[in-house]
Amino acid sequence: MTKRGMRGFAAGMLVACGIIAFFYYQIFQPANGGKTNSSETLTSKNVHKFLLDHHLVAVDQKEYHHLQKSKPHKNNKVIYRTRLYITSGMSTEDIAGNLQEFKIIKNKKDFLKYLKEHNLEEKIQPGHYDLGNNMSLAEIVNKITT
């Protein structure tokens, strides 16, 4: 590149940066400095309503730190629950995969084997079912086939 070409390139970069800076600082910045104009004031009633609407719980800092430090006991078993949606045309493989993904069953092969042994592969009904990992294979299959 020649000396003249290098100068032209540098001048073009300066002009481009100037144009970008102009648009950034003059055009895209809100007139009020980025602050929102909210007519709603923050009250404990509003916070409480928001928490209830979003199924959340507020805890104080001391309790939060206590919960962070406490570890679950080895005897405590984690219970997973899910709502399984079965649509017509879903294969038993899909259903078993979903159950394993949501940790309702440990092994989808055992589930498929149970269905086959009891001739229930074709008896699964479309619908939505509330299931948990504390249910046995028989209970899960009974629920989705009746």
Order of alpha helices (4+ residues) and beta strands (2+ residues): alpha-alpha-alpha-beta-alpha-alpha-beta-alpha
